[in-house]
Amino acid sequence: MAFESDTLLREASIEGSGVQPAGAEHSSLEAAAAALNARLYDASPEAVLAEALSAYRGRIALVSSFGSESAVLLHMMAAIDPATPVLFLDTGQLFGQTLDYRKALAKRLGLTDVRDLRPVYGDLAIQDPKADLWRRDTEACCQIRKVAPLDLALGAFDAWITGRKRFQSSTRARLPIVEASRDAQGRGRLKFNPLAALSREQLDAYTAAHDLPAHPLTAFGYPSVGCWPCTKPVETGQDIRSGRWAGSEKTECGIHTARPGALGEDVGGGI
């Protein structure tokens, strides 16, 4: 499979030069995302990855939490190009098991460019000096520990890849294969979700077929793993992300939701 032309890719790389009339950048990016989503809707995850990595070579990154389901996408990517930049949000409040898993899995898969993204020291010193902001304001905590560091890192790229899937929660049920996103600075880029249509059974089958190591916490009832203060085990029958920010109305960390002045609400949630 190949893109019919480079037109959609050029439109999707708009950076707000000021040449287009007001609103043109938004509509062009959305149109490019919709067209690519239609073309790749029935493609295999590997085919979507191959197209994205080829079309945006040197200008695309994969964002991974190195969580309970991360190994599949990382393994697929490594088979195509293990030098693809992988952005890992080290929030300073992750489980120790996640940090160990990140190192072990990267070594196992031969990933050569895993970048650890950490919060800006000044943000922590001013807004969270006691590392307890999560107790008072989870939105602000995610903003300085996840959203801001990722937006800063993505400034070097024109597209990115996530491991989100429709089966993970009701908020991700309509997740497209390709979507438009915009950061806090207003810059638009394409976002690829190669595993969006994958089922739980397919994910497990791929993991078994390739003998991929599990995140250590999955054995203790954590099907989705985030920061330790805001992640709890999940009971049988619940959405696998129900242990994230349990007991609150919060369901997303913010990296996949609309920024001020953005295109509109993205479908899905935090990694």
N, C-alpha and C positions, 0 to 999 in steps of 0.2 A: 504494500500500500504506500502511496506517496501523495503529498499535497499536490493539488492540481496546478497551483502556481504559487509564487512568493507573495502575491498581493495581500492575502490575509495576514501573513507573518509581518509584512511591513506595517500594515494598519495596526496590528496588535502591539507594536513596539513604539507607539506614539509617546512622546515625552513632553508634550505641551509646548511646542515651539512658538505658539502664538500666531502661526500662519492660518490655522483653521479657525473658522468662526466659532463663537461660543457654543458649546455643546457638541461640536463635531468630534472631539477626541473621545468623549464618552460613548457616542453612538457608534463610532468606528470600532472601538475596542469591543463593545458588546456584540456588534455584528460579526466581527472576526471570531469571537469566542463561540457564538451560536453556530456559525458555519462549520467550524472545526469540530464542535461537539456533535453535530449531525453526521459529519463524515466519519468520526471515530466511535460513534455510539455503540456499534456492534463489534468493534475491534477487540482483540485480546489485550490483556494488560501489557504483555510484552511488546505488542505492536504499537500501542499508545506510547509506551516508554521510548521505543526505538525512534518513532517519529519526532517526539519532543526533543530527545537528546541530539538527534541529527539536525533538526531545523534550528535549534538554538545552541549549537555547540559552542562552548566557552561563555555562554550568556545565560545558563540555566543552572539552578541548584535544586537539590532535593532536601526538603525539610523533614527531619525525623526526630521523634521523641525517644527512640530506642526503647519503646515501650513493649507491651505484651504482644502486639501484632506487627511490629516493625520489621522483623527479619525477612518476611516474604518480599516486600517491595525492595529492600536493600539487596537481597539476593538477586532479584531480577535485574536491578540496575548494575550490579557488579558484573553480571554476565555480559552486559553490553559495553560498559565503560566504568571500571572501578575508580577512575580518576575524577569522576563527576563530583563537584563540591557537595558535601552533605552538611547541612546546618543543624546543629544540635543545641537546643536551648538549655544551658546549664544555669538554672534559676538560682542556685545557691540553697535551694530547699528540696532537692530531689532525694529520693531514697538512695542509700549507699549501694543497694543492689542494682539500681539503674546505672550508676556511674561505672560499676564493675562490668555490667552487661555491655555498655557502650564500648568499652575497651576490648572486651573479649570478642564481641560480634564483629567489630571493625577489623580486628586481626584475622578472624576466621574467614571473612569474606574478601580480604585483601583490599579494603577501602583505603585509598591513599590521600584523601583530602577531606577528612572530617574536621569541621571547624566548630569549636566550642564557643557559643555566644553567651556572654555573661552580662548582667545588668551594669549600667554605668555607675561607677562608684559614687559620683555626686548625687545621683537619684536616690541611692540607698541611704547615704549619709543624711540627706535632707528629709526624705519621706518615710524611711523605714530603718532608723538607726538601731532599733532593738530587735529587728527581724521579726516583728509581731504584727505587721500591718494586716496580714491575713485574718487576724482576729477581728479587726474593725472594718476593713474595707477590701473585700476580695477583688473587686474590680480594679481598684488602684494598685493592688499588689500584682495582679496579672499584667497590668499596664507597664509597670517599671521592670518586671522580671521576665516578661515574655514579649509583649507587643512591641515596645520601644526597641529592644535589642534586635528583634527580627526585622522590623522596618528598616533599621540602620543597615543591617547586613544585606538585605535584598536590594539596596540601592545600587549594588554592583551587578545586578542581574536584570534581564528582561523577561524572564519567565521562571516559574517554580513548580515543583512537584510535591504532592502530599500523598499520604497513605490512607486518607479517609474512605469509608465504605458506607453504603446505604443501610446495611443491616445493623450498624452500630447503635443507632438510636432513631427515634421518631423525627428528630430535628435534621437528620441526614437522609431521610427517605427519598428525597427528590434530588439528591446530589448529582450534578452533571459530570461528564467525563472531562470537559473543558469549560472553564468559566473565566469571567473577567474579575480582576481585583484591583484595588487602588489603595496605596498606603497613605499615611498621615500627611505626606508631602504632596499628595494629589497625583503621584505618578502611577500610571496604569500598566499592568502587565498580565499576561495569561497565566492561569493556574491549571495544571493538569492533575487529574485524579484518576490514575490508571486502574486502581482497584475498586472504583466506585460500585461496579455491578457484581463484584465477587461475593459469593455467599459464604456463610460461616463454614459450611462443609467443604467448599472449594479451597478456602484458606487453609483449613486443617489438613486437607489432602496434599496440598502443595508443601506445607511444612513437613509432613511425614515423608513425602517422596524425596525430599532433598535433605532430610535429617537435620533440620535447622534447630538450633538450641532455643529453648523457651526462656522468657524472662523469669528469673528466680521467684518472683512474687505471684506468678500465675498459680503456682501450687498451693498458695495460701488464700485463694479466693479473690485475687485482683485481676480481672479480665481487662481492665484499663488502668494504667498507672500514670499518675501525674506527680505533683509535689506532695511530700508526706503529710503536711498539715491538712490538705484538702482532698485526700484520697482514702476511701474506705473499701473494705471487701464488699462484694456484691452477692446477694442471695440468689439462689436458683430461680429462674423465671423472670428476673429483672433485666432491664436494658443493661448492656455491658458497661455503659458509661454512667449508670446511676450512682456509682460510688464516688463520682467526682463532685465535689462541693455538696455532698449529701446533707440533707436537712435545710437547704437554702433553695431559692428560686433560680440561682445561677446554674447554667448548663454549659456555657462556653467560656473559654479563657479570653477570647477576643481577637486572636490572630486571624481568624477567618470571618470576622464580622466587619460591617462597613465602618470606615473611618469618616470623620467630618469631611463633607465635600466629596465623598466617594460615589461610586456608581449606583449604590443601592445595596441592600443587604445580600451578602453572599449566603449561599446555602451550605449549612454544615456548622461545624464548631471547632473548638480547639483540638490540637493534636493529642 
